Amino acid sequence: MTAQPLGDRPNSGEQVQLLTPKDVAAVVCTMNSISGIAECLTSLRDSGVEEIIVVDASSADGTLEVALELADLVVSDPGTGLGRARNTGIEKTTKSLILNMGSDNVMPAGEMQKMIDYLVVNDFQGVSAQTVIEGDDWISSGLNAWRQGRFPEGEVSIIGTPTLFLGDLLRSHPYDPTRVFSDDSELCERWSNEFGARFGISDAVSREIGKTSWDEVKVRCRMYGKSDAENYANGRKIGWTVTRRVQSLTYPFKKDFLTPLSSPHTKVTPKFVGFLSVFVLLRYQAWISNSHKS
């Protein structure tokens, strides 16, 4: 099934209004996130979110002071992994819905309600928002085109930050605390296998700040590569078949190169092909590097 826009659904407008941003608890994990934390938290408050929880891993750049001023609750985290940090915040939530928000994400006015509506109308257990980076330089344009092709609106098997989940479900089936980076993919796959959970990328759009340098692209690729290595190693431990291993090994090439190039949402140019080529190579390089370390 492909998720439908709100106007094309027979029950549009009936039960979606039962939930609003007031029913959302936002969990934001931070570690020296001063460049974006104030704008992130302010945007959540302006969106109508009334329960904001920051999980901080010993920030020393002023992040903690901003969080104490703008969040409803700030809790400490040892900084051993995103899965454990998110669970720490999730345990403190009390709302019907839980939003996992990156400290570099900004939620524009009205977009939070779009996420809620998309989740309810399509009967999903979790949805994400599309993210855009402001700017028209090569890196910003490349990342935005990559995202447009890689993450179009509709039903998908895995969603990524910012993510909105049914609160009771996430509290009873939280993230794997041993995962450092690949927490979203592990959670979505586990939920799908255990009780047929469904996920979607909504029509909501959030902004991402502070990601317009080449160094930031390298950091992103290192995170993805470490996630790939972590996910593959765990898959082998639990007895993945050869077919499943091949799917994992070819995933970055298919998803970060072939999918954006073949998407009707992107314009293929030599610069874009070059950006995707470098992006995928950096991701595989990080995967190999982390595999050797383990």
VOBA-1610 file (N, C-alpha, C; in pm, whole numbers, padded with zeros to 5 digits, always signed):
BEGIN
Met+00084-00119+00000Met+00000+00000+00000Met+00087+00124+00000Thr+00047+00223-00075Thr+00116+00351-00077Thr+00035+00453+00002Ala+00101+00522+00091Ala+00031+00623+00171Ala-00026+00730+00080Gln-00144+00778+00113Gln-00212+00876+00032Gln-00209+01013+00099Pro-00205+01120+00019Pro-00218+01255+00076Pro-00351+01267+00150Leu-00355+01355+00247Leu-00474+01366+00331Leu-00602+01384+00251Gly-00599+01469+00148Gly-00720+01496+00073Gly-00774+01378-00005Asp-00691+01275-00029Asp-00733+01159-00105Asp-00781+01045-00018Arg-00780+01062+00112Arg-00821+00955+00202Arg-00967+00971+00241Pro-01045+00861+00243Pro-01188+00874+00273Pro-01218+00926+00412Asn-01129+00905+00509Asn-01156+00951+00644Asn-01082+01080+00678Ser-01037+01152+00575Ser-00966+01278+00599Ser-01053+01375+00679Gly-00994+01431+00786Gly-01064+01532+00863Gly-01155+01479+00971Glu-01169+01347+00983Glu-01261+01293+01083Glu-01195+01281+01219Gln-01094+01191+01232Gln-01035+01168+01362Gln-00901+01237+01379Val-00845+01295+01272Val-00712+01355+01284Val-00712+01471+01383Gln-00822+01541+01397Gln-00826+01657+01485Gln-00828+01618+01633Leu-00840+01490+01661Leu-00839+01446+01800Leu-00701+01462+01862Leu-00597+01462+01780Leu-00460+01476+01829Leu-00399+01604+01774Thr-00330+01676+01861Thr-00265+01802+01824Thr-00123+01802+01881Pro-00042+01903+01851Pro+00092+01911+01909Pro+00093+01908+02061Lys-00019+01943+02126Lys-00025+01935+02271Lys-00014+01790+02321Asp-00042+01695+02231Asp-00036+01553+02266Asp+00100+01492+02237Val+00197+01576+02204Val+00331+01529+02165Val+00432+01559+02275Ala+00514+01459+02307Ala+00632+01478+02391Ala+00754+01471+02299Ala+00837+01574+02300Ala+00955+01578+02215Ala+01079+01540+02295Val+01159+01447+02240Val+01285+01406+02302Val+01399+01454+02212Val+01487+01535+02266Val+01600+01589+02192Val+01729+01549+02263Cys+01814+01473+02194Cys+01942+01429+02252Cys+02053+01524+02207Thr+02134+01568+02303Thr+02237+01666+02272Thr+02374+01626+02325Met+02476+01673+02254Met+02614+01663+02302Met+02692+01773+02231Asn+02717+01882+02301Asn+02783+01999+02244Asn+02709+02045+02117Ser+02582+02078+02134Ser+02494+02110+02021Ser+02454+02257+02019Ile+02544+02343+02062Ile+02509+02484+02081Ile+02469+02553+01951Ser+02516+02504+01836Ser+02489+02573+01710Ser+02342+02572+01672Gly+02265+02474+01722Gly+02127+02467+01679Gly+02024+02447+01788Ile+02067+02421+01910Ile+01974+02378+02014Ile+01868+02483+02047Ala+01905+02609+02052Ala+01807+02713+02088Ala+01697+02723+01983Glu+01736+02726+01856Glu+01636+02735+01748Glu+01550+02609+01743Cys+01612+02493+01768Cys+01538+02367+01770Cys+01429+02368+01876Leu+01466+02398+02000Leu+01370+02395+02110Leu+01264+02503+02096Thr+01305+02620+02050Thr+01208+02728+02031Thr+01104+02691+01926Ser+01149+02626+01820Ser+01054+02587+01714Ser+00954+02484+01764Leu+00997+02396+01852Leu+00905+02297+01909Leu+00800+02366+01996Arg+00844+02460+02077Arg+00750+02532+02163Arg+00652+02614+02079Asp+00704+02678+01975Asp+00618+02757+01888Asp+00520+02670+01810Ser+00554+02542+01793Ser+00466+02448+01722Ser+00354+02395+01811Gly+00361+02426+01941Gly+00257+02382+02033Gly+00292+02263+02117Val+00417+02215+02108Val+00459+02101+02190Val+00474+02148+02334Glu+00408+02079+02427Glu+00407+02122+02567Glu+00497+02038+02658Glu+00556+01931+02605Glu+00648+01849+02685Glu+00776+01828+02604Ile+00880+01902+02641Ile+01009+01895+02573Ile+01113+01843+02671Ile+01174+01731+02635Ile+01273+01666+02720Ile+01407+01662+02647Val+01509+01716+02708Val+01644+01715+02652Val+01728+01613+02729Val+01795+01527+02655Val+01886+01428+02714Val+02028+01472+02675Asp+02104+01519+02771Asp+02233+01580+02742Asp+02349+01493+02789Ala+02448+01479+02699Ala+02566+01397+02729Ala+02684+01487+02765Ser+02675+01550+02881Ser+02786+01629+02937Ser+02838+01737+02843Ser+02746+01812+02783Ser+02787+01921+02694Ser+02867+02025+02770Ala+02968+02081+02701Ala+03054+02180+02766Ala+03061+02309+02686Asp+02964+02329+02595Asp+02968+02446+02508Asp+02852+02541+02528Gly+02776+02525+02637Gly+02661+02609+02662Gly+02528+02545+02629Thr+02532+02426+02570Thr+02408+02355+02534Thr+02321+02331+02656Leu+02382+02285+02763Leu+02307+02252+02884Leu+02234+02373+02939Glu+02299+02487+02940Glu+02238+02608+02993Glu+02116+02650+02910Val+02126+02636+02777Val+02013+02668+02689Val+01899+02570+02713Ala+01934+02442+02727Ala+01832+02340+02749Ala+01757+02363+02881Leu+01831+02399+02984Leu+01767+02425+03114Leu+01671+02542+03108Glu+01699+02635+03020Glu+01613+02753+03006Glu+01488+02724+02922Leu+01501+02641+02818Leu+01394+02627+02720Leu+01316+02495+02728Ala+01374+02391+02786Ala+01307+02261+02792Ala+01228+02247+02921Asp+01136+02150+02923Asp+01059+02122+03044Asp+01135+02032+03140Leu+01224+01950+03084Leu+01302+01857+03166Leu+01435+01831+03097Val+01542+01831+03173Val+01675+01798+03121Val+01731+01683+03205Val+01769+01575+03138Val+01826+01459+03207Val+01964+01430+03149Ser+02047+01367+03231Ser+02185+01338+03191Ser+02197+01202+03126Asp+02295+01191+03039Asp+02323+01067+02967Asp+02474+01048+02958Pro+02525+00926+02972Pro+02669+00905+02970Pro+02733+00921+02833Gly+02652+00932+02727Gly+02709+00950+02594Gly+02762+00824+02531Thr+02703+00709+02566Thr+02751+00580+02513Thr+02678+00536+02387Gly+02575+00607+02347Gly+02503+00568+02226Gly+02368+00636+02217Leu+02323+00658+02093Leu+02197+00729+02073Leu+02077+00647+02118Gly+02084+00515+02101Gly+01972+00431+02144Gly+01944+00444+02293Arg+02049+00436+02374Arg+02033+00449+02519Arg+01988+00590+02557Ala+02043+00690+02490Ala+02006+00828+02520Ala+01858+00852+02491Arg+01811+00807+02377Arg+01671+00824+02344Arg+01580+00753+02443Asn+01618+00632+02480Asn+01537+00558+02578Asn+01528+00631+02711Thr+01637+00698+02749Thr+01638+00774+02874Thr+01531+00883+02870Gly+01519+00950+02757Gly+01417+01054+02744Gly+01278+00995+02729Ile+01266+00888+02654Ile+01137+00825+02630Ile+01073+00779+02760Glu+01155+00729+02850Glu+01103+00682+02980Glu+01035+00794+03058Lys+01074+00919+03032Lys+01019+01033+03106Lys+00894+01092+03041Thr+00859+01047+02921Thr+00746+01107+02850Thr+00612+01062+02908Thr+00510+01146+02886Thr+00376+01115+02937Thr+00269+01134+02830Lys+00306+01174+02710Lys+00208+01209+02607Lys+00170+01091+02518Ser+00065+01109+02438Ser+00016+01005+02349Ser+00110+00979+02232Leu+00187+01080+02194Leu+00280+01070+02082Leu+00418+01114+02128Ile+00522+01052+02068Ile+00660+01087+02102Ile+00734+01126+01975Leu+00795+01245+01977Leu+00874+01295+01867Leu+01022+01287+01903Asn+01101+01218+01821Asn+01246+01220+01834Asn+01299+01327+01740Met+01357+01429+01797Met+01399+01547+01721Met+01550+01565+01733Gly+01618+01581+01620Gly+01759+01610+01625Gly+01784+01751+01674Ser+01893+01774+01741Ser+01923+01907+01792Ser+01953+02006+01681Asp+01971+01955+01558Asp+01995+02041+01443Asp+01871+02054+01355Asn+01757+02001+01402Asn+01631+02012+01329Asn+01549+02130+01379Val+01478+02194+01290Val+01388+02304+01323Val+01251+02272+01265Met+01147+02282+01346Met+01011+02249+01303Met+00935+02378+01269Pro+00913+02406+01142Pro+00838+02527+01104Pro+00693+02519+01150Ala+00628+02634+01154Ala+00489+02642+01198Ala+00399+02555+01110Gly+00314+02476+01175Gly+00217+02394+01104Gly+00265+02257+01065Glu+00395+02233+01064Glu+00448+02105+01015Glu+00429+01992+01117Met+00427+02025+01245Met+00404+01922+01347Met+00265+01861+01331Gln+00165+01945+01307Gln+00030+01893+01286Gln+00022+01806+01161Lys+00098+01840+01057Lys+00100+01758+00937Lys+00151+01617+00968Met+00255+01607+01051Met+00307+01476+01088Met+00202+01395+01163Ile+00134+01462+01257Ile+00030+01393+01335Ile-00082+01344+01243Asp-00130+01430+01155Asp-00238+01393+01064Asp-00199+01276+00976Tyr-00076+01280+00925Tyr-00029+01174+00835Tyr-00022+01040+00906Leu+00021+01040+01031Leu+00029+00917+01109Leu-00109+00859+01133Val-00204+00944+01175Val-00338+00896+01210Val-00417+00852+01087Val-00420+00935+00984Val-00501+00906+00866Val-00456+00778+00796Asn-00324+00755+00792Asn-00272+00637+00724Asn-00255+00516+00816Asp-00293+00532+00944Asp-00284+00422+01040Asp-00141+00368+01051Phe-00044+00461+01055Phe+00096+00424+01072Phe+00129+00417+01222Gln+00235+00341+01253Gln+00286+00340+01390Gln+00397+00444+01408Gly+00451+00492+01298Gly+00554+00595+01305Gly+00566+00667+01172Val+00597+00796+01176Val+00619+00874+01054Val+00738+00966+01075Ser+00796+01009+00966Ser+00904+01107+00972Ser+00866+01228+00888Ala+00941+01335+00905Ala+00924+01453+00822Ala+01036+01457+00720Gln+01012+01519+00607Gln+01118+01545+00511Gln+01202+01661+00564Thr+01330+01659+00534Thr+01418+01765+00584Thr+01488+01835+00469Val+01505+01965+00483Val+01574+02044+00381Val+01680+02130+00448Ile+01786+02158+00374Ile+01893+02245+00419Ile+01884+02374+00339Glu+01891+02486+00406Glu+01885+02614+00336Glu+02019+02642+00268Gly+02013+02690+00145Gly+02134+02722+00071Gly+02128+02666-00070Asp+02210+02725-00162Asp+02212+02680-00300Asp+02353+02645-00347Asp+02447+02629-00253Asp+02582+02587-00288Asp+02581+02439-00325Trp+02696+02388-00370Trp+02704+02250-00421Trp+02664+02149-00314Ile+02709+02168-00191Ile+02680+02071-00085Ile+02532+02077-00047Ser+02479+02197-00025Ser+02338+02209+00012Ser+02248+02156-00098Ser+02276+02194-00222Ser+02195+02149-00335Ser+02205+01997-00351Gly+02326+01944-00333Gly+02345+01800-00346Gly+02270+01722-00240Leu+02279+01769-00116Leu+02209+01701-00008Leu+02058+01709-00023Asn+02007+01826-00064Asn+01863+01840-00081Asn+01812+01754-00196Ala+01885+01749-00307Ala+01845+01665-00419Ala+01853+01518-00381Trp+01957+01482-00307Trp+01971+01344-00259Trp+01851+01306-00174Arg+01810+01396-00085Arg+01697+01367+00003Arg+01566+01358-00073Gln+01547+01448-00169Gln+01424+01445-00247Gln+01408+01312-00320Gly+01518+01262-00373Gly+01513+01134-00443Gly+01513+01013-00351Arg+01579+01029-00240Arg+01598+00917-00146Arg+01479+00899-00053Phe+01413+01010-00015Phe+01307+01003+00086Phe+01179+01069+00038Pro+01115+01020-00067Pro+00989+01080-00111Pro+00875+01044-00015Glu+00769+01122-00019Glu+00653+01096+00065Glu+00592+00960+00033Gly+00547+00890+00136Gly+00479+00762+00116Gly+00519+00659+00220Glu+00468+00538+00204Glu+00498+00430+00298Glu+00637+00375+00272Val+00713+00353+00379Val+00851+00304+00369Val+00875+00202+00480Ser+00986+00132+00472Ser+01018+00031+00573Ser+01096+00089+00690Ile+01168+00201+00668Ile+01250+00262+00772Ile+01234+00414+00766Ile+01220+00476+00881Ile+01212+00622+00888Ile+01327+00675+00973Gly+01359+00803+00953Gly+01468+00864+01029Gly+01429+01000+01082Thr+01510+01052+01172Thr+01484+01176+01243Thr+01454+01292+01148Pro+01353+01374+01184Pro+01267+01364+01303Pro+01156+01260+01285Thr+01133+01180+01388Thr+01034+01073+01382Thr+00927+01092+01488Leu+00804+01057+01453Leu+00691+01066+01544Leu+00630+00927+01558Phe+00624+00877+01682Phe+00574+00742+01709Phe+00456+00745+01805Leu+00376+00639+01801Leu+00273+00620+01903Leu+00343+00603+02037Gly+00305+00684+02135Gly+00378+00690+02262Gly+00381+00559+02339Asp+00266+00498+02361Asp+00262+00374+02439Asp+00343+00264+02372Leu+00340+00260+02239Leu+00413+00157+02165Leu+00563+00176+02180Leu+00609+00300+02170Leu+00753+00325+02182Leu+00801+00305+02325Arg+00717+00338+02422Arg+00757+00316+02561Arg+00767+00167+02594Ser+00682+00086+02534Ser+00684-00059+02561Ser+00781-00135+02471His+00817-00077+02358His+00912-00140+02265His+01016-00037+02224Pro+01104+00002+02316Pro+01199+00112+02290Pro+01314+00071+02200Tyr+01407+00164+02185Tyr+01526+00139+02104Tyr+01617+00035+02169Asp+01697-00030+02086Asp+01800-00120+02136Asp+01910-00035+02200Pro+01929-00043+02331Pro+02026+00045+02399Pro+02171+00019+02361Thr+02198-00093+02293Thr+02336-00123+02255Thr+02374-00056+02124Arg+02276-00001+02054Arg+02304+00059+01924Arg+02359+00200+01941Val+02470+00226+01873Val+02532+00358+01880Val+02468+00452+01778Phe+02448+00402+01655Phe+02391+00486+01550Phe+02269+00425+01482Ser+02269+00294+01454Ser+02165+00233+01370Ser+02039+00202+01449Asp+01995+00296+01530Asp+01881+00271+01617Asp+01749+00274+01541Asp+01732+00367+01446Asp+01606+00375+01372Asp+01583+00252+01286Ser+01685+00210+01214Ser+01669+00095+01125Ser+01640-00032+01205Glu+01708-00048+01317Glu+01685-00168+01400Glu+01545-00167+01456Leu+01499-00053+01508Leu+01367-00045+01567Leu+01257-00072+01464Cys+01268-00009+01347Cys+01165-00028+01244Cys+01159-00172+01196Glu+01275-00232+01174Glu+01276-00371+01129Glu+01220-00464+01237Arg+01255-00439+01362Arg+01205-00524+01472Arg+01054-00509+01487Trp+01004-00388+01483Trp+00860-00367+01495Trp+00785-00433+01380Ser+00838-00421+01260Ser+00773-00481+01144Ser+00766-00632+01157Asn+00875-00692+01203Asn+00880-00837+01216Asn+00792-00888+01331Glu+00788-00812+01442Glu+00717-00860+01560Glu+00567-00839+01553Phe+00522-00724+01499Phe+00377-00702+01498Phe+00329-00625+01376Gly+00403-00635+01266Gly+00356-00579+01141Gly+00342-00428+01139Ala+00428-00357+01213Ala+00421-00211+01217Ala+00446-00152+01079Arg+00383-00038+01053Arg+00395+00032+00926Arg+00443+00175+00950Phe+00521+00225+00854Phe+00583+00356+00869Phe+00568+00437+00741Gly+00576+00568+00754Gly+00565+00653+00637Gly+00646+00780+00649Ile+00686+00834+00535Ile+00746+00966+00528Ile+00633+01063+00495Ser+00608+01157+00582Ser+00493+01246+00569Ser+00521+01361+00473Asp+00418+01443+00453Asp+00433+01562+00369Asp+00485+01681+00450Ala+00511+01661+00578Ala+00567+01767+00661Ala+00714+01789+00625Val+00759+01912+00641Val+00897+01948+00608Val+00961+02018+00727Ser+01077+01967+00769Ser+01153+02034+00875Ser+01283+02086+00815Arg+01342+02184+00882Arg+01470+02238+00837Arg+01584+02176+00916Glu+01699+02168+00853Glu+01819+02121+00921Glu+01924+02230+00912Ile+01985+02261+01024Ile+02081+02371+01027Ile+02220+02320+01059Gly+02320+02394+01011Gly+02458+02361+01044Gly+02516+02242+00971Lys+02462+02207+00851Lys+02508+02088+00780Lys+02556+02122+00639Thr+02608+02242+00619Thr+02640+02287+00484Thr+02790+02284+00452Ser+02871+02223+00534Ser+03014+02214+00505Ser+03050+02071+00463Trp+03161+02059+00392Trp+03206+01928+00349Trp+03243+01841+00469Asp+03294+01902+00573Asp+03324+01826+00695Asp+03199+01762+00752Glu+03086+01834+00746Glu+02961+01779+00797Glu+02914+01661+00712Val+02936+01668+00582Val+02901+01555+00494Val+02984+01433+00532Lys+03113+01454+00558Lys+03199+01344+00597Lys+03152+01282+00729Val+03111+01369+00823Val+03060+01319+00951Val+02935+01234+00929Arg+02845+01282+00843Arg+02723+01208+00813Arg+02757+01070+00754Cys+02850+01067+00659Cys+02888+00941+00595Cys+02955+00847+00695Arg+03034+00902+00786Arg+03097+00818+00889Arg+02991+00756+00980Met+02889+00835+01014Met+02781+00784+01098Met+02705+00673+01025Tyr+02673+00696+00897Tyr+02603+00595+00820Tyr+02688+00469+00806Gly+02817+00488+00779Gly+02905+00373+00763Gly+02918+00292+00891Lys+02926+00362+01004Lys+02931+00291+01132Lys+02801+00218+01158Ser+02691+00280+01121Ser+02560+00216+01134Ser+02553+00092+01046Asp+02603+00102+00922Asp+02604-00012+00831Asp+02684-00128+00889Ala+02803-00097+00941Ala+02889-00202+00998Ala+02823-00266+01120Glu+02763-00183+01203Glu+02697-00231+01324Glu+02577-00319+01289Asn+02497-00275+01195Asn+02379-00350+01155Asn+02416-00483+01090Tyr+02518-00482+01004Tyr+02561-00603+00936Tyr+02620-00704+01034Ala+02702-00656+01128Ala+02761-00746+01227Ala+02654-00811+01314Asn+02556-00732+01355Asn+02447-00789+01435Asn+02363-00886+01355Gly+02344-00857+01226Gly+02269-00947+01140Gly+02336-01081+01125Arg+02467-01081+01111Arg+02540-01208+01101Arg+02530-01288+01230Lys+02530-01217+01342Lys+02521-01287+01470Lys+02388-01359+01486Ile+02280-01300+01433Ile+02148-01361+01449Ile+02112-01453+01333Gly+02208-01476+01243Gly+02187-01577+01139Gly+02124-01529+01011Trp+02159-01408+00966Trp+02107-01362+00838Trp+02140-01461+00727Thr+02047-01477+00634Thr+02072-01560+00516Thr+02168-01487+00422Val+02221-01559+00323Val+02310-01498+00225Val+02238-01387+00150Thr+02113-01411+00116Thr+02034-01309+00045Thr+02021-01183+00128Arg+01995-01200+00258Arg+01980-01083+00346Arg+02112-01009+00360Arg+02223-01082+00361Arg+02354-01017+00371Arg+02382-00934+00246Val+02349-00990+00129Val+02370-00919+00004Val+02285-00792+00001Gln+02163-00801+00050Gln+02076-00683+00057Gln+02140-00574+00140Ser+02200-00613+00252Ser+02265-00517+00340Ser+02388-00456+00273Leu+02468-00539+00207Leu+02591-00492+00144Leu+02564-00396+00028Thr+02458-00417-00043Thr+02427-00332-00158Thr+02336-00215-00123Tyr+02291-00208+00001Tyr+02195-00107+00043Tyr+02244+00036+00018Pro+02367+00074+00059Pro+02411+00213+00035Pro+02412+00250-00113Phe+02460+00158-00198Phe+02466+00187-00342Phe+02326+00204-00400Lys+02235+00116-00363Lys+02100+00125-00416Lys+02027+00249-00364Lys+02037+00271-00233Lys+01957+00378-00172Lys+02018+00517-00189Asp+02151+00525-00189Asp+02214+00657-00194Asp+02265+00695-00332Phe+02255+00602-00429Phe+02299+00634-00566Phe+02189+00605-00667Leu+02147+00479-00677Leu+02049+00443-00778Leu+01911+00506-00752Thr+01867+00502-00627Thr+01733+00555-00597Thr+01722+00704-00626Pro+01814+00789-00579Pro+01803+00932-00612Pro+01811+00960-00762Leu+01897+00885-00833Leu+01912+00909-00977Leu+01787+00872-01055Ser+01716+00769-01010Ser+01599+00722-01083Ser+01470+00789-01037Ser+01479+00875-00936Ser+01359+00938-00883Ser+01309+01050-00975Pro+01176+01058-00993Pro+01120+01169-01071Pro+01129+01303-01000His+01167+01300-00872His+01173+01422-00792His+01306+01496-00807Thr+01404+01433-00874Thr+01536+01494-00884Thr+01574+01520-01029Lys+01655+01625-01049Lys+01708+01659-01180Lys+01852+01609-01186Val+01879+01517-01278Val+02011+01456-01288Val+02105+01548-01364Thr+02212+01588-01298Thr+02316+01671-01359Thr+02451+01608-01328Pro+02555+01640-01404Pro+02688+01586-01373Pro+02733+01617-01230Lys+02701+01737-01181Lys+02738+01772-01044Lys+02668+01682-00942Phe+02540+01653-00969Phe+02464+01568-00877Phe+02519+01426-00878Val+02550+01373-00997Val+02609+01239-01006Val+02741+01235-00932Gly+02821+01341-00947Gly+02948+01345-00876Gly+02930+01349-00726Phe+02832+01428-00680Phe+02805+01435-00536Phe+02765+01298-00482Leu+02673+01230-00550Leu+02628+01098-00504Leu+02742+00997-00504Ser+02828+01003-00604Ser+02941+00909-00612Ser+03034+00924-00492Val+03068+01048-00460Val+03155+01074-00346Val+03086+01033-00216Phe+02958+01064-00205Phe+02882+01032-00084Phe+02883+00882-00059Val+02853+00803-00162Val+02847+00658-00146Val+02985+00600-00115Leu+03089+00650-00181Leu+03224+00601-00155Leu+03266+00629-00011Leu+03234+00747+00039Leu+03267+00780+00177Leu+03192+00689+00276Arg+03069+00658+00243Arg+02990+00571+00331Arg+03050+00430+00335Tyr+03086+00375+00218Tyr+03147+00241+00215Tyr+03284+00243+00283Gln+03358+00350+00264Gln+03489+00362+00330Gln+03473+00356+00482Ala+03372+00427+00533Ala+03348+00425+00678Ala+03301+00288+00723Trp+03222+00220+00642Trp+03177+00083+00676Trp+03297-00009+00690Ile+03386-00006+00589Ile+03503-00093+00593Ile+03592-00062+00712Ser+03612+00067+00737Ser+03696+00108+00849Ser+03642+00057+00983Asn+03511+00070+01003Asn+03451+00025+01128Asn+03444-00126+01139Ser+03434-00194+01027Ser+03436-00340+01028Ser+03572-00392+01073His+03679-00325+01030His+03813-00366+01073His+03834-00341+01222Lys+03776-00233+01271Lys+03790-00202+01414Lys+03722-00305+01501Ser+03607-00358+01453Ser+03532-00456+01532Ser+03589-00596+01517
//
